[in-house]
Amino acid sequence: MLIEQIMTRDVITLPADATIKEAMRLIELHKIKHIPVVDDDAHIIGIVSDRDIRDASPSIFHATDHLEDFHKPVSTIMKRDVITAHPLDFVEEISNIFYEHHIGCLPIIDDGRLVGLITEKDVLHSLVELIGANQPSSHIEIKVENITGKLADIATIFKLNKVNITSVLVYPHKDPAYKVLTFRVQTMDPRRLIGILENQGYEVIWPGEPRL
């Protein structure tokens, strides 16, 4: 899945000379957490978040102190070293950027100009869809030898038994001679399928509870 398929295109932005008060109003009005700061040509020069605004605001014990600070430009509190992505980047790759850098959003840049925005919530929602966790299905984990063809072999078993595969993930095993294949399949009772897999010599490690 590409970023352009899930990004927000109508992005709320501000110029660098907009006030902190204006940023506060937009965040409250549109129920958003991040506002890119751009120049006249839509080149991104920074980003301001609701956290940046909270950090710049007086505490509740001094709510009326330094109110003039709200009239300062957002350029005084924005983050300048902005991590960005491209519309043709893959969601799976971008999720790693969110994980490594502990950020809440990514501006999407094409030909140097801001064309969209993606948030941590957008990525999480897309990953849930990609692994099929939002659909009625059963979760099966199978330990297999770490050799070519095992995924195809098990997929063939599912096909012969008329079980549709919703998603497949491959995980490393603590023993590098093996790997774990994780399937989501469109059946609410996988016991018959698990029995077939075990009869053909495969080790099903989940579900691991006693089965009838």
N, C-alpha and C positions, 0 to 999 in steps of 0.2 A: 504494500500500500504506500502510495506517495503522499508527501506532505500536502501537495496542492489539493488533494482530495478531501482533506479534513480541516485545512487552515481557515481562519476567519479572514475574509477579504475586506470587509468594511471596517477598517481599523480606526479607532479613535486616536488621534494624534494631537500633539501640541508643538508650537514653536518654542525655541529656547527662551524667549523673553516672556512667555506666559507666566503668570504668577502661580505660586504654590496654592493660593486660594482657588484659582481656576482649575487646577489639577484635582483638588479635593472635590469640587463641585461635579466634575466629570466622572470621577470614580464613584461617587454616591449616586449620580443620576443613571449611569449605565450599568451599575453593579459589576464593575470590573476591578482588577487588581493591578494592572500594569498599563502605562501609557507611553508609547514610543515618542521620543522627541526628535523632530525632523526639521530640515531646512526647507527652503522654498522649492527645491527640486526633489523632495521626498527622500533625500539621503538621510539615513539615520545618524544622529549625533549623540544619542543617549537614550536612557529609559528611566522612568520614574515609577515607583511602586507605592502601594498604599503603606507599606512598611517604611519607606523613605519619608513619607509625609508624617506618619506617626512619630518617627524619630525626631523630626524637625518641629513637632508641635509641643506646646507647653504641657506639663503634666496637669492632671485634674486638680491639683492643689494650687496651681498657679495659672489657671485657665485664662485669666485676663492680662497676664504679663506678656510683654513682647509681641503684642498682636501685629506689630509692624512686620514681623518675620513672614507673615502670610502673604505679604505683598512683594516679597523677594521673587526673582525669576526661578523657574524650576531648574535652570542650569546650575543653580547653587547646590542642589541636592541630588541631581540625577546621576546615575551610573554611566560612565563614559566608555568603558571598555566592554562593549556589548557583543555577546556571542550571537551569531546569526546562523540561519540555515537557508537552503535553496528550495524552491518548490518541488524539484525533482529528487530531493533526498528521500530516503525511505524512512518510514515511521520507526521501524526496528532500530535503525542506526541513530536516529534522533533521540530515542528513549535513553540511549547510553549517555548522550550529552547531558540530559536532565539529571541522570544518576550521578555522573562524575562531578558535575559543577554545582549541584544543589541549587538549581535555578527554577523559577516558576513559569517562565515563558521564553519563547524564542521569536524574535522578529524574522520574517521571511523576506529575503532580499533577492531580487532578480535584476541583473544589469545595473547593480548599484542602488536600486530604488526599492523602497518598502512596498511590498505587494500583499503582505498578509501577516498573520500572527498565529502562533500555536502555543497553547498552554499545557501545563503538566496534566490537567484534567482531560484535555483533548487526547493526549497520548495514551493515558490510562484507559479511556473509553475505547480507543481504537485497538489497543492490545487485547482487551477483553473480547472484542469482536473477532479479532484475528485467531484467537485460540478457541473460540466457540463457547466460552464459559457462560455466555448470555442465552444459550439455547439448551433445550432439554436434551441431555446426553449423559453418557457414562464415561468415567475416567478409568483408563487401564494403563498400567505401567508394566513393561516387559523388559527383563534383563536379557541381553543378547550379546553374542561375541562381537567384538569390534572389528568386523570384517565387512567387505563389500557385499551387498545384496540382501542383508537381513531385513531391511525395511521393505524391500520389494516382496520378499518371501511372505512376511506377515500381512502386507497389504493384499496379497493374493488370497490368503486364508479368509480375510474379511470379505473380499469380493465373492469368493465361492459360497460363502454363507449369507450373502445378500445383506451385509451390514455396511452402511455408509459411514465413511470417516469424515468427521467435522474438522479436525485439525490434528497435526502431528508435531511433536517437539522431541528433540534429541538432547539428552543430558549425559555428561560424563559420569562414569561409575568410579568409585574409589579404587577399583582395580582397573588399570588402563587396558587390560585385555578385554574389557566389556564396556558396554554403553547401555543406557536406559532409553527405550523408546516409549514415549508417552502419547497415547491416543485419546481423543474424544470421539466417541462413536454414537450413532443415532439409535440407541436402544436403551431403555430404562432398566432392563434386567440383563446384565452381561454374563450371567452364570453359565449359560450354555456355551457361549463363545469362549469364555475362560477355560472351560473343560476341554474344548477342542484344542486350544492352544497348548494346554498342559499335556494332552495326549500326544501331541506332536513334538514334545520335548522342550517346550519353552517354559521359562521360569517367570510366572506372573507375580510381581512383587506388590502390586496393588490392583484390586482390593486384596488384602491379605487375611481378612477374617475368615472363619470357617464358612464354607458354602454348602448348600444342600445338593 
